[in-house]
Every structure is written in C-alpha cells, then in structure tokens.
C-alpha cells in the first residue's frame, strides 16, 4: 500500500474524522440494486466534502444490478465500475 493512500471501509465508525481532512481518500461504494439509495449516499458524501473540504475520490462498484443503479450513476456522471460475473 502506498504511504499517501488510506483505505477505510465506509461502514467504519470513527469518532474523530479531523485527521482524515488532509488525506487523499478513496471511497468505494459497493452497489447491487441500490437505485433507492445510491443518489442519497453519493449526495451525503458530497455534502460532507463541501462542509469540510475533504480531499477524496469516489468510485461506485456496480455488481450487475438489475435495477436502475447503473443508469443513475451514468445520468449523474458518477465515476463507476461495472462488474459482472
């Protein structure tokens, strides 16, 4: 792992996020049939960035969703990878 990258699972609860504000963060959002949640999730991450100036990148990993998850990602220009088995 490179010294300048920190990987933290999105579900990890951290009490003090101030140390993250200076780091380059890669947020990976796994998505399978998440059309009801993906817009809200991505928006919350953007809102956090706007309030705190966090240096981050976001990638949505679409795992062969059969709903509109991929369409929503494309319509909103979210960076995504589409993984199919």
Biopython code that builds the backbone (N, CA, C, O; Angstrom):
import numpy as np
from Bio.PDB.StructureBuilder import StructureBuilder

atoms = [
    (1, "UNK", "N", (0.841, -1.169, 0.000)),
    (1, "UNK", "CA", (0.000, 0.000, 0.000)),
    (1, "UNK", "C", (0.893, 1.241, 0.000)),
    (1, "UNK", "O", (1.886, 1.296, 0.726)),
    (2, "UNK", "N", (0.544, 2.220, -0.803)),
    (2, "UNK", "CA", (1.298, 3.465, -0.841)),
    (2, "UNK", "C", (1.104, 4.230, 0.461)),
    (2, "UNK", "O", (0.058, 4.135, 1.104)),
    (3, "UNK", "N", (2.123, 4.986, 0.836)),
    (3, "UNK", "CA", (2.050, 5.762, 2.071)),
    (3, "UNK", "C", (1.059, 6.907, 2.005)),
    (3, "UNK", "O", (0.598, 7.375, 3.046)),
    (4, "UNK", "N", (0.713, 7.377, 0.802)),
    (4, "UNK", "CA", (-0.168, 8.530, 0.699)),
    (4, "UNK", "C", (-1.637, 8.153, 0.539)),
    (4, "UNK", "O", (-2.474, 9.034, 0.336)),
    (5, "UNK", "N", (-1.968, 6.879, 0.624)),
    (5, "UNK", "CA", (-3.359, 6.464, 0.487)),
    (5, "UNK", "C", (-3.799, 5.713, 1.734)),
    (5, "UNK", "O", (-3.069, 4.874, 2.263)),
    (6, "UNK", "N", (-4.996, 6.027, 2.191)),
    (6, "UNK", "CA", (-5.577, 5.365, 3.349)),
    (6, "UNK", "C", (-6.892, 4.753, 2.899)),
    (6, "UNK", "O", (-7.724, 5.446, 2.313)),
    (7, "UNK", "N", (-7.095, 3.473, 3.160)),
    (7, "UNK", "CA", (-8.336, 2.810, 2.806)),
    (7, "UNK", "C", (-9.118, 2.513, 4.077)),
    (7, "UNK", "O", (-8.620, 1.841, 4.980)),
    (8, "UNK", "N", (-10.345, 3.018, 4.139)),
    (8, "UNK", "CA", (-11.190, 2.823, 5.310)),
    (8, "UNK", "C", (-12.538, 2.315, 4.823)),
    (8, "UNK", "O", (-13.157, 2.953, 3.972)),
    (9, "UNK", "N", (-13.006, 1.191, 5.335)),
    (9, "UNK", "CA", (-14.338, 0.737, 4.945)),
    (9, "UNK", "C", (-15.374, 1.795, 5.276)),
    (9, "UNK", "O", (-15.306, 2.416, 6.337)),
    (10, "UNK", "N", (-16.329, 2.010, 4.389)),
    (10, "UNK", "CA", (-17.314, 3.076, 4.578)),
    (10, "UNK", "C", (-18.172, 2.842, 5.816)),
    (10, "UNK", "O", (-18.754, 3.785, 6.353)),
    (11, "UNK", "N", (-18.255, 1.602, 6.270)),
    (11, "UNK", "CA", (-19.086, 1.300, 7.435)),
    (11, "UNK", "C", (-18.337, 1.491, 8.753)),
    (11, "UNK", "O", (-18.927, 1.321, 9.820)),
    (12, "UNK", "N", (-17.060, 1.838, 8.703)),
    (12, "UNK", "CA", (-16.268, 2.004, 9.914)),
    (12, "UNK", "C", (-16.700, 3.256, 10.668)),
    (12, "UNK", "O", (-16.773, 4.336, 10.082)),
    (13, "UNK", "N", (-16.979, 3.127, 11.930)),
    (13, "UNK", "CA", (-17.353, 4.281, 12.756)),
    (13, "UNK", "C", (-16.082, 4.881, 13.339)),
    (13, "UNK", "O", (-15.337, 4.200, 14.043)),
    (14, "UNK", "N", (-15.836, 6.141, 13.051)),
    (14, "UNK", "CA", (-14.658, 6.845, 13.551)),
    (14, "UNK", "C", (-15.148, 8.057, 14.329)),
    (14, "UNK", "O", (-15.925, 8.859, 13.812)),
    (15, "UNK", "N", (-14.695, 8.191, 15.568)),
    (15, "UNK", "CA", (-15.152, 9.293, 16.414)),
    (15, "UNK", "C", (-14.634, 10.648, 15.950)),
    (15, "UNK", "O", (-15.382, 11.625, 15.934)),
    (16, "UNK", "N", (-13.370, 10.714, 15.575)),
    (16, "UNK", "CA", (-12.775, 11.989, 15.193)),
    (16, "UNK", "C", (-12.267, 11.894, 13.761)),
    (16, "UNK", "O", (-11.258, 11.241, 13.494)),
    (17, "UNK", "N", (-12.979, 12.556, 12.831)),
    (17, "UNK", "CA", (-12.614, 12.499, 11.424)),
    (17, "UNK", "C", (-11.652, 13.609, 11.017)),
    (17, "UNK", "O", (-11.287, 13.687, 9.844)),
    (18, "UNK", "N", (-11.230, 14.465, 11.934)),
    (18, "UNK", "CA", (-10.365, 15.589, 11.571)),
    (18, "UNK", "C", (-9.064, 15.146, 10.924)),
    (18, "UNK", "O", (-8.582, 15.820, 10.014)),
    (19, "UNK", "N", (-8.477, 14.037, 11.360)),
    (19, "UNK", "CA", (-7.223, 13.568, 10.792)),
    (19, "UNK", "C", (-7.383, 13.170, 9.330)),
    (19, "UNK", "O", (-6.400, 13.128, 8.591)),
    (20, "UNK", "N", (-8.631, 12.874, 8.899)),
    (20, "UNK", "CA", (-8.864, 12.485, 7.517)),
    (20, "UNK", "C", (-8.882, 13.671, 6.565)),
    (20, "UNK", "O", (-8.701, 13.501, 5.360)),
    (21, "UNK", "N", (-9.100, 14.871, 7.093)),
    (21, "UNK", "CA", (-9.316, 16.022, 6.232)),
    (21, "UNK", "C", (-8.114, 16.377, 5.371)),
    (21, "UNK", "O", (-8.278, 17.001, 4.323)),
    (22, "UNK", "N", (-6.921, 15.998, 5.780)),
    (22, "UNK", "CA", (-5.730, 16.308, 4.992)),
    (22, "UNK", "C", (-5.312, 15.139, 4.096)),
    (22, "UNK", "O", (-4.374, 15.280, 3.311)),
    (23, "UNK", "N", (-5.966, 14.021, 4.193)),
    (23, "UNK", "CA", (-5.577, 12.827, 3.442)),
    (23, "UNK", "C", (-6.331, 12.738, 2.123)),
    (23, "UNK", "O", (-7.429, 13.278, 1.989)),
    (24, "UNK", "N", (-5.744, 12.062, 1.164)),
    (24, "UNK", "CA", (-6.438, 11.720, -0.076)),
    (24, "UNK", "C", (-7.188, 10.430, 0.209)),
    (24, "UNK", "O", (-6.576, 9.415, 0.543)),
    (25, "UNK", "N", (-8.488, 10.462, 0.080)),
    (25, "UNK", "CA", (-9.330, 9.335, 0.440)),
    (25, "UNK", "C", (-10.001, 8.772, -0.804)),
    (25, "UNK", "O", (-10.504, 9.530, -1.634)),
    (26, "UNK", "N", (-10.014, 7.464, -0.939)),
    (26, "UNK", "CA", (-10.761, 6.797, -1.990)),
    (26, "UNK", "C", (-11.940, 6.101, -1.319)),
    (26, "UNK", "O", (-11.763, 5.185, -0.516)),
    (27, "UNK", "N", (-13.128, 6.545, -1.658)),
    (27, "UNK", "CA", (-14.345, 5.958, -1.099)),
    (27, "UNK", "C", (-14.923, 5.031, -2.159)),
    (27, "UNK", "O", (-15.226, 5.457, -3.273)),
    (28, "UNK", "N", (-15.071, 3.773, -1.806)),
    (28, "UNK", "CA", (-15.627, 2.784, -2.724)),
    (28, "UNK", "C", (-17.020, 2.422, -2.228)),
    (28, "UNK", "O", (-17.199, 1.975, -1.095)),
    (29, "UNK", "N", (-17.997, 2.624, -3.098)),
    (29, "UNK", "CA", (-19.383, 2.317, -2.745)),
    (29, "UNK", "C", (-19.799, 1.061, -3.503)),
    (29, "UNK", "O", (-20.019, 1.118, -4.712)),
    (30, "UNK", "N", (-19.911, -0.079, -2.805)),
    (30, "UNK", "CA", (-20.415, -1.271, -3.475)),
    (30, "UNK", "C", (-21.915, -1.128, -3.700)),
    (30, "UNK", "O", (-22.643, -0.704, -2.802)),
    (31, "UNK", "N", (-22.377, -1.479, -4.890)),
    (31, "UNK", "CA", (-23.797, -1.275, -5.204)),
    (31, "UNK", "C", (-24.359, -2.459, -5.980)),
    (31, "UNK", "O", (-23.888, -2.787, -7.070)),
    (32, "UNK", "N", (-25.349, -3.078, -5.414)),
    (32, "UNK", "CA", (-26.120, -4.095, -6.114)),
    (32, "UNK", "C", (-27.584, -3.774, -5.875)),
    (32, "UNK", "O", (-28.077, -3.883, -4.752)),
    (33, "UNK", "N", (-28.269, -3.384, -6.922)),
    (33, "UNK", "CA", (-29.682, -2.993, -6.853)),
    (33, "UNK", "C", (-29.908, -1.933, -5.771)),
    (33, "UNK", "O", (-30.737, -2.101, -4.877)),
    (34, "UNK", "N", (-29.155, -0.850, -5.876)),
    (34, "UNK", "CA", (-29.222, 0.235, -4.896)),
    (34, "UNK", "C", (-29.847, 1.508, -5.476)),
    (34, "UNK", "O", (-29.511, 2.611, -5.045)),
    (35, "UNK", "N", (-30.748, 1.365, -6.444)),
    (35, "UNK", "CA", (-31.334, 2.553, -7.072)),
    (35, "UNK", "C", (-32.019, 3.478, -6.056)),
    (35, "UNK", "O", (-32.077, 4.688, -6.276)),
    (36, "UNK", "N", (-32.527, 2.942, -4.974)),
    (36, "UNK", "CA", (-33.209, 3.764, -3.971)),
    (36, "UNK", "C", (-32.233, 4.473, -3.040)),
    (36, "UNK", "O", (-32.611, 5.423, -2.354)),
    (37, "UNK", "N", (-30.982, 4.022, -3.008)),
    (37, "UNK", "CA", (-30.018, 4.553, -2.048)),
    (37, "UNK", "C", (-28.819, 5.271, -2.649)),
    (37, "UNK", "O", (-28.199, 6.090, -1.970)),
    (38, "UNK", "N", (-28.471, 4.991, -3.905)),
    (38, "UNK", "CA", (-27.207, 5.464, -4.451)),
    (38, "UNK", "C", (-27.148, 6.988, -4.540)),
    (38, "UNK", "O", (-26.109, 7.577, -4.243)),
    (39, "UNK", "N", (-28.213, 7.622, -4.934)),
    (39, "UNK", "CA", (-28.229, 9.080, -5.037)),
    (39, "UNK", "C", (-28.060, 9.728, -3.666)),
    (39, "UNK", "O", (-27.300, 10.685, -3.516)),
    (40, "UNK", "N", (-28.767, 9.206, -2.671)),
    (40, "UNK", "CA", (-28.678, 9.729, -1.308)),
    (40, "UNK", "C", (-27.274, 9.523, -0.736)),
    (40, "UNK", "O", (-26.724, 10.421, -0.100)),
    (41, "UNK", "N", (-26.702, 8.352, -0.960)),
    (41, "UNK", "CA", (-25.366, 8.053, -0.451)),
    (41, "UNK", "C", (-24.324, 8.980, -1.066)),
    (41, "UNK", "O", (-23.504, 9.561, -0.356)),
    (42, "UNK", "N", (-24.360, 9.116, -2.389)),
    (42, "UNK", "CA", (-23.381, 9.953, -3.080)),
    (42, "UNK", "C", (-23.539, 11.414, -2.666)),
    (42, "UNK", "O", (-22.546, 12.119, -2.482)),
    (43, "UNK", "N", (-24.784, 11.869, -2.518)),
    (43, "UNK", "CA", (-25.058, 13.249, -2.109)),
    (43, "UNK", "C", (-24.532, 13.524, -0.703)),
    (43, "UNK", "O", (-23.980, 14.595, -0.455)),
    (44, "UNK", "N", (-24.694, 12.577, 0.220)),
    (44, "UNK", "CA", (-24.181, 12.764, 1.582)),
    (44, "UNK", "C", (-22.663, 12.895, 1.586)),
    (44, "UNK", "O", (-22.106, 13.692, 2.341)),
    (45, "UNK", "N", (-21.998, 12.115, 0.745)),
    (45, "UNK", "CA", (-20.540, 12.220, 0.654)),
    (45, "UNK", "C", (-20.141, 13.578, 0.108)),
    (45, "UNK", "O", (-19.207, 14.198, 0.615)),
    (46, "UNK", "N", (-20.843, 14.054, -0.932)),
    (46, "UNK", "CA", (-20.552, 15.374, -1.495)),
    (46, "UNK", "C", (-20.819, 16.478, -0.477)),
    (46, "UNK", "O", (-20.045, 17.431, -0.389)),
    (47, "UNK", "N", (-21.888, 16.366, 0.286)),
    (47, "UNK", "CA", (-22.211, 17.368, 1.313)),
    (47, "UNK", "C", (-21.117, 17.434, 2.372)),
    (47, "UNK", "O", (-20.724, 18.519, 2.801)),
    (48, "UNK", "N", (-20.626, 16.265, 2.793)),
    (48, "UNK", "CA", (-19.537, 16.229, 3.768)),
    (48, "UNK", "C", (-18.307, 16.940, 3.209)),
    (48, "UNK", "O", (-17.655, 17.715, 3.908)),
    (49, "UNK", "N", (-17.999, 16.669, 1.941)),
    (49, "UNK", "CA", (-16.851, 17.319, 1.310)),
    (49, "UNK", "C", (-17.035, 18.832, 1.252)),
    (49, "UNK", "O", (-16.102, 19.580, 1.543)),
    (50, "UNK", "N", (-18.214, 19.283, 0.882)),
    (50, "UNK", "CA", (-18.475, 20.722, 0.787)),
    (50, "UNK", "C", (-18.329, 21.415, 2.139)),
    (50, "UNK", "O", (-17.884, 22.561, 2.202)),
    (51, "UNK", "N", (-18.694, 20.740, 3.204)),
    (51, "UNK", "CA", (-18.608, 21.321, 4.541)),
    (51, "UNK", "C", (-17.185, 21.282, 5.096)),
    (51, "UNK", "O", (-16.800, 22.153, 5.877)),
    (52, "UNK", "N", (-16.408, 20.285, 4.701)),
    (52, "UNK", "CA", (-15.107, 20.057, 5.324)),
    (52, "UNK", "C", (-13.916, 20.181, 4.388)),
    (52, "UNK", "O", (-12.775, 20.171, 4.850)),
    (53, "UNK", "N", (-14.148, 20.298, 3.095)),
    (53, "UNK", "CA", (-13.047, 20.398, 2.150)),
    (53, "UNK", "C", (-12.196, 19.147, 2.079)),
    (53, "UNK", "O", (-10.987, 19.230, 1.863)),
    (54, "UNK", "N", (-12.806, 18.000, 2.256)),
    (54, "UNK", "CA", (-12.089, 16.733, 2.241)),
    (54, "UNK", "C", (-11.546, 16.436, 0.849)),
    (54, "UNK", "O", (-12.212, 16.702, -0.152)),
    (55, "UNK", "N", (-10.356, 15.895, 0.787)),
    (55, "UNK", "CA", (-9.708, 15.534, -0.466)),
    (55, "UNK", "C", (-10.009, 14.062, -0.746)),
    (55, "UNK", "O", (-9.382, 13.181, -0.159)),
    (56, "UNK", "N", (-10.965, 13.790, -1.641)),
    (56, "UNK", "CA", (-11.404, 12.413, -1.840)),
    (56, "UNK", "C", (-11.776, 12.140, -3.293)),
    (56, "UNK", "O", (-12.012, 13.058, -4.078)),
    (57, "UNK", "N", (-11.821, 10.859, -3.627)),
    (57, "UNK", "CA", (-12.378, 10.362, -4.874)),
    (57, "UNK", "C", (-13.405, 9.301, -4.504)),
    (57, "UNK", "O", (-13.271, 8.621, -3.487)),
    (58, "UNK", "N", (-14.429, 9.168, -5.338)),
    (58, "UNK", "CA", (-15.477, 8.176, -5.095)),
    (58, "UNK", "C", (-15.615, 7.310, -6.339)),
    (58, "UNK", "O", (-15.640, 7.812, -7.463)),
    (59, "UNK", "N", (-15.703, 6.009, -6.121)),
    (59, "UNK", "CA", (-15.998, 5.080, -7.202)),
    (59, "UNK", "C", (-17.166, 4.212, -6.747)),
    (59, "UNK", "O", (-17.149, 3.657, -5.648)),
    (60, "UNK", "N", (-18.170, 4.102, -7.596)),
    (60, "UNK", "CA", (-19.283, 3.192, -7.344)),
    (60, "UNK", "C", (-18.964, 1.893, -8.066)),
    (60, "UNK", "O", (-18.677, 1.892, -9.263)),
    (61, "UNK", "N", (-19.016, 0.793, -7.336)),
    (61, "UNK", "CA", (-18.809, -0.526, -7.931)),
    (61, "UNK", "C", (-20.180, -1.156, -8.127)),
    (61, "UNK", "O", (-20.807, -1.612, -7.171)),
    (62, "UNK", "N", (-20.639, -1.178, -9.367)),
    (62, "UNK", "CA", (-21.935, -1.761, -9.697)),
    (62, "UNK", "C", (-21.749, -3.243, -9.987)),
    (62, "UNK", "O", (-21.053, -3.610, -10.934)),
    (63, "UNK", "N", (-22.358, -4.082, -9.189)),
    (63, "UNK", "CA", (-22.196, -5.531, -9.306)),
    (63, "UNK", "C", (-23.383, -6.156, -10.031)),
    (63, "UNK", "O", (-24.176, -6.884, -9.433)),
    (64, "UNK", "N", (-23.497, -5.864, -11.323)),
    (64, "UNK", "CA", (-24.558, -6.437, -12.180)),
    (64, "UNK", "C", (-25.960, -6.157, -11.669)),
    (64, "UNK", "O", (-26.821, -7.038, -11.694)),
    (65, "UNK", "N", (-26.191, -4.955, -11.213)),
    (65, "UNK", "CA", (-27.525, -4.606, -10.735)),
    (65, "UNK", "C", (-28.547, -4.817, -11.839)),
    (65, "UNK", "O", (-28.278, -4.583, -13.017)),
    (66, "UNK", "N", (-29.723, -5.264, -11.429)),
    (66, "UNK", "CA", (-30.811, -5.473, -12.386)),
    (66, "UNK", "C", (-31.830, -4.345, -12.310)),
    (66, "UNK", "O", (-32.833, -4.362, -13.024)),
    (67, "UNK", "N", (-31.577, -3.372, -11.452)),
    (67, "UNK", "CA", (-32.467, -2.217, -11.343)),
    (67, "UNK", "C", (-31.816, -1.035, -12.066)),
    (67, "UNK", "O", (-31.054, -1.246, -13.010)),
    (68, "UNK", "N", (-32.095, 0.191, -11.652)),
    (68, "UNK", "CA", (-31.609, 1.389, -12.340)),
    (68, "UNK", "C", (-30.351, 1.987, -11.716)),
    (68, "UNK", "O", (-30.043, 3.154, -11.958)),
    (69, "UNK", "N", (-29.631, 1.222, -10.929)),
    (69, "UNK", "CA", (-28.423, 1.736, -10.282)),
    (69, "UNK", "C", (-27.432, 2.278, -11.308)),
    (69, "UNK", "O", (-26.962, 3.407, -11.167)),
    (70, "UNK", "N", (-27.108, 1.504, -12.328)),
    (70, "UNK", "CA", (-26.140, 1.923, -13.335)),
    (70, "UNK", "C", (-26.635, 3.160, -14.089)),
    (70, "UNK", "O", (-25.854, 4.074, -14.350)),
    (71, "UNK", "N", (-27.903, 3.197, -14.434)),
    (71, "UNK", "CA", (-28.484, 4.346, -15.143)),
    (71, "UNK", "C", (-28.347, 5.624, -14.308)),
    (71, "UNK", "O", (-28.012, 6.682, -14.842)),
    (72, "UNK", "N", (-28.601, 5.529, -13.023)),
    (72, "UNK", "CA", (-28.483, 6.684, -12.124)),
    (72, "UNK", "C", (-27.039, 7.162, -12.072)),
    (72, "UNK", "O", (-26.782, 8.365, -12.115)),
    (73, "UNK", "N", (-26.100, 6.235, -11.981)),
    (73, "UNK", "CA", (-24.680, 6.603, -11.974)),
    (73, "UNK", "C", (-24.296, 7.331, -13.256)),
    (73, "UNK", "O", (-23.604, 8.347, -13.215)),
    (74, "UNK", "N", (-24.744, 6.812, -14.385)),
    (74, "UNK", "CA", (-24.430, 7.436, -15.676)),
    (74, "UNK", "C", (-25.072, 8.813, -15.798)),
    (74, "UNK", "O", (-24.416, 9.761, -16.229)),
    (75, "UNK", "N", (-26.339, 8.937, -15.427)),
    (75, "UNK", "CA", (-27.059, 10.210, -15.536)),
    (75, "UNK", "C", (-26.436, 11.303, -14.677)),
    (75, "UNK", "O", (-26.477, 12.480, -15.038)),
    (76, "UNK", "N", (-25.862, 10.918, -13.543)),
    (76, "UNK", "CA", (-25.277, 11.893, -12.618)),
    (76, "UNK", "C", (-23.762, 12.012, -12.761)),
    (76, "UNK", "O", (-23.105, 12.679, -11.963)),
    (77, "UNK", "N", (-23.213, 11.356, -13.791)),
    (77, "UNK", "CA", (-21.770, 11.390, -14.055)),
    (77, "UNK", "C", (-20.932, 10.919, -12.871)),
    (77, "UNK", "O", (-19.841, 11.437, -12.635)),
    (78, "UNK", "N", (-21.441, 9.939, -12.127)),
    (78, "UNK", "CA", (-20.663, 9.357, -11.045)),
    (78, "UNK", "C", (-19.606, 8.453, -11.651)),
    (78, "UNK", "O", (-19.904, 7.695, -12.575)),
    (79, "UNK", "N", (-18.372, 8.513, -11.152)),
    (79, "UNK", "CA", (-17.393, 7.535, -11.619)),
    (79, "UNK", "C", (-17.811, 6.153, -11.129)),
    (79, "UNK", "O", (-18.128, 5.976, -9.953)),
    (80, "UNK", "N", (-17.811, 5.188, -12.021)),
    (80, "UNK", "CA", (-18.256, 3.855, -11.624)),
    (80, "UNK", "C", (-17.486, 2.797, -12.389)),
    (80, "UNK", "O", (-16.933, 3.053, -13.459)),
    (81, "UNK", "N", (-17.463, 1.617, -11.823)),
    (81, "UNK", "CA", (-17.004, 0.403, -12.488)),
    (81, "UNK", "C", (-18.163, -0.551, -12.474)),
    (81, "UNK", "O", (-18.861, -0.664, -11.465)),
    (82, "UNK", "N", (-18.385, -1.236, -13.560)),
    (82, "UNK", "CA", (-19.458, -2.194, -13.608)),
    (82, "UNK", "C", (-18.857, -3.590, -13.664)),
    (82, "UNK", "O", (-18.155, -3.936, -14.615)),
    (83, "UNK", "N", (-19.134, -4.381, -12.652)),
    (83, "UNK", "CA", (-18.562, -5.728, -12.539)),
    (83, "UNK", "C", (-19.658, -6.750, -12.749)),
    (83, "UNK", "O", (-20.672, -6.739, -12.051)),
    (84, "UNK", "N", (-19.456, -7.619, -13.696)),
    (84, "UNK", "CA", (-20.435, -8.686, -13.928)),
    (84, "UNK", "C", (-19.735, -10.022, -13.898)),
    (84, "UNK", "O", (-18.575, -10.157, -14.287)),
    (85, "UNK", "N", (-20.477, -11.008, -13.423)),
    (85, "UNK", "CA", (-19.915, -12.356, -13.360)),
    (85, "UNK", "C", (-20.174, -13.059, -14.670)),
    (85, "UNK", "O", (-19.784, -14.214, -14.838)),
]
sb = StructureBuilder()
sb.init_structure("model")
sb.init_model(0)
sb.init_chain("A")
sb.init_seg("    ")
for serial, (resi, resn, name, xyz) in enumerate(atoms, 1):
    if name == "N":
        sb.init_residue(resn, " ", resi, " ")
    sb.init_atom(name, np.array(xyz, "f"), 0.0, 1.0, " ", f" {name:<3s}", serial, name[0])
structure = sb.get_structure()
